[in-house]
């Protein structure tokens, strides 16, 4: 009798287990436990490791005499708001958005130049482009802030001796030795695809649809323990300037050489550099790989500007032309 009851109980549970399993599978489709390995192998094999993506990715505004040649060199995608684009943009630039950057790139024939307000959101876009076949896409350094002084407001508000000193005298800035390197498991990718190219396409689309991922220096300095912080400088610069309390220094950061295993997949990863432009590139790439990553906006320019000897934003003294066509 006990055996019969046990058998009937099992039969009663089977439909419930089956329906629960189906419900779970319908809500999340996982490409497989090896999706991260498939993606990263594909990236390395096709010269899209992070150091490759960070090669020749940025260009400064030209001298006034070279503007015409500069403009003729690129197809320019301006991802500022439609209103700001209409008020003045680089001649020939096409208004786009981070989310639509890959769609608008299909209509181009020249090397791509992406323009935003500060160079930071454009860096996210350039990672998406470089991982999608546009291998020579570049960021306009400093964004439109570096093109014309009338558009420099965002940089001026977040750098300089007054607005760029968040870390000076702050207890969260230190000259103590930087945190040691650890090894972690890789993030679990939730994807529907199973091949390298398809997983990459899916992850890039996820990154750009998620928008720019940034955090202010004030937020990080107030609660540095809330983040896994990576100082993306050379060791000599860390020794010279100091760093945020608890920061690591993982640079270079590559898949092929294994440094990617030094990033904590369970933490909110904050990368900082000099200007927020390189860290935006790194952040976009990490988000493609499945990390929860943020870029520290405006970088060291927002924290220790008065102490910096290089890599400082300076408002242009020569205004390059703007078009309203």
N, C-alpha and C positions, 0 to 999 in steps of 0.2 A: 504493500500500500504506500509506503514511504517513497519507494522508487517511482511509483506512478505519479504521486504528487510532485516530485522533483521534476519529472519529465514534463508534466503539464505547466509547471512554473517556467521552465525554459522556453516552451513553446509560446507562452504568453509574453515573454520578454523580447523575443526575436523581432516582432514588428516594431516595437518601440526603439530598439537599438538600430534597426535599419532606417527608420524615419529620422532618428537623430543624426545618423551618419550622413544621410542625404542632405539634411538641412545644413550641416556644417560645410559640406562640399559645395553647396550652392552659393554660400556666402563668401567663401574665400577659396580661390584656386591657387595652389602652390605649385610652382614650376618644378620643384624637387629640392631635396636637401643639398644638392650640389649646384644649385643655380648660381651661387656666388663664385664658385670655382669655374663654372662654364663662362660666366661673364668676364672674370678677371683674366682667364687664359686667353680669351678672345681679344681683350684690350691689349695685352702684352704682345701677342702674336701679330697684331696689326698696328703696332707703333702708336698706341693710344694710352700708354701708361702715363701717370700724372707728369713726370718730367718731360715727356714728349709734348703733352698738351701745353705745358708752361714754356715752350720754346718759341720765341719770337711772337708773343701774343699781344703786345701792346706797342702803340706808336704815339709819339707826341705830336701836337699841332705843329704845322710847318711855319717857317718864316713867312712874312707877308708876301714877299716876292715869289714864293713857291706855292701859293694857295691854288692857283689854277692847275698846276701839275698834280698836286696832292689830290684835289677833287677828281681829276680825271683818272687817277690810279684805282679808285675804289668804287664799288657800289655801297652806298652809305645807308644804313638802317638806323633811324632815330627812334628810340623807344621811350622817349619822354611823352607826357600827356599830349593829346591832340591840340589842346589850347596853347600849350607852351611851344609846341612845334609850329603852330600857325603864327605865333608872335615873332618867330625868328629861328631859322635853322640853317645848316650848311647847304649851300646851293646843290640841288640834285638829290638831297637826302629824301628817303621815303619814310613816312611815319609808320611805325610798327609797334608791337608790344613784346614783352618777354614771352608771353604765352603763344604768340603767333609767329615768332621769329623764324621757325623752320618752314612755315608756309610761305612767308614773304621771301625767304631766301631762294625759293625755287624759281623766282622770276629774275634772278641776277646772273650776270655773266663774268663779272670782274671779281677780284679778291674783295672780301666783305670787311667793312669797317662798321662796328656797332658803337653808337653814341647814346649816352644817357646824361644825367645831370652831373655825376661825379666820377664816372668810370667804374662804379661798383656794381650796379645792376647789369651794366653791359658785360661785365666779366662773367656773370651767370650765363648770359646769352651766348657768349663766345665759347664757353665750355660745351654748351648744347650743340653749337654749330660744328665745332672741331670733332665732336664725337659722332657727328652725322654726315661726315664726308667733306665738310668745308674746312679743310685742314689749315688754310692760311688766314682764316678769319682773325680779326684783331679788334682790340679795344682802343678807343681814343682816350689817351691818358688824361686824367682829371675830368673827362667828359666835357660837356659844353662850358664848364667852369674854366677850363684851360683854353678855350677858343675866344671868348669875349668876356671882358670884365663885367659887363652888365648881367651876365649869367653866373657869376661866381658866388652868389649868395650862400648856397648850401655849404660850399667849402669854407667860406669865411666864417660861417656860424659854428663850425666844428673844428677849427684849427686856429693857430695864432697864439700869441703870448697870453691872451685872456681866455679865449674859448677852447684852447687846446692844451690845458694844463690839469686835466682831471686826475692824473696820477701823481702830480708833484705834491709831496707832503702827505700822500695818502698811505695809510698803514698797509694797504694791499699791494704796494709796489716795494720791491725789495732788491737788494744786491746779494742776498744769500745764494748758495749754489742752487741751480735749477733742479727740478724734480727728476728722479731717475726714470729710466725706460722700463716698461713692463710689456709682457706679451698677453694678448687676449684672443678669444675666439672671434671668428668672423661673424658679421651680422647675417641674420636669416632674411633672405629676399622673398617677398611675397609677390610672385609674378605668375602670369598665365602662360608665358612662353617657355620654350625649352632649348632654343639654340642661342648661341652667342649674339649674333646680329639682332635677333628678335628681342632677346632680353634687354640688350642695350637700348634699342629703340623704345621699349616700354619704360625703362628707367629714366631715360632722358626726357620723355614726355611727362613723366611724373614730376621730375625736377622743375621743369619750366612752368608747369601748371600750378605748382605749389608757390610760385612767386619768389621774390628775393628773400633770402634768409639771413637776417642780420640782427645784431644786438648792440646796444650802446656801451661805450666804455664805462659809464657810470653804473649800469646794471651789473656788469662783470666785476668791477672793483668793489661794489657794495657787498656782493655775495660770491666771491671767487670759488668757494667750495661747491657751489651749485653746478659747476661746469668741469669738464675735462678740457683744460686749456693747452693749446699748442702754440708756442712762440715760433713763428716761421722765419727766424733770423739765423744768421751765422753765429757760431759760438762767440766769436770775438765781439760781436755787437751786444750780445747778452752780457758779457763781461764788462763792457764799457758803459752800458746804459741801465742795466738791471732788468727786471721782468716782473710780471704779475705774480703774486704769491701763489705757489702751487703749480705754476706752469711747467710744462714739459717743453723740450725742444726736439721735435721730430722733423728734421730737414737735412737731406732730401727725404721725401715721402713717396715711396714707389711700391708697386705691387711686386715687380720682378725681384727686387732686392729684399723684400720681406718687411719693410718698415710699416706697411699698412697694418700688420699684426700688432703694432704698438699703439693703435687707436682703440679706445674703449667703445664697443658697440652698444653698451647699455647706458652710456652717459650722453648728455648734451655736449657735443664737441664744439668748442669755440677756438677758431684759429685767428691769430692776429699777426699783422705784418706792419709795414711802415705807413701805408695809406689806405688800407682796406680793399685795395684793388686785387693784389695777389691773393689775399686771404679769401676774397670772394670767389676767385677761380678755384682755390683748394676746396672751399666749402661746397660749391656746386658739384665738383667731382665726387666728394665724399657722399653727398646726398644721392647721387646716381648709384653709388655702391651700396646704398642702404643704411648709411649712418645718419644719425640725427644731428646735423651740423649747422652751425651759425658762424657768420663772419663778424668780427668786431669792427663796427663801422668807423671809417676814417682812421683806423689803425693808431699807430704811435702819434700821428699828427693831432689826435684828439686827447692824448694823454700826457705827452712830454715834449710838446712842440718847442717850448723855449730852450730845451736842452739839445734838440736835434741839430746835427751838423750837416746832414744830407737828407734827401727824400722829403723835403718840406714843400707844402703847397704855397705858391706865391701867385697872387692875383696878376693876370696878364697886364703888361704895360702897353702892349700893342693889341688893339682889338681887331680880330679877323672878321671879314664881312659876314653878314646875316642876310638870308633871303626870306621873303614872305610869300613867294610864289607857290 
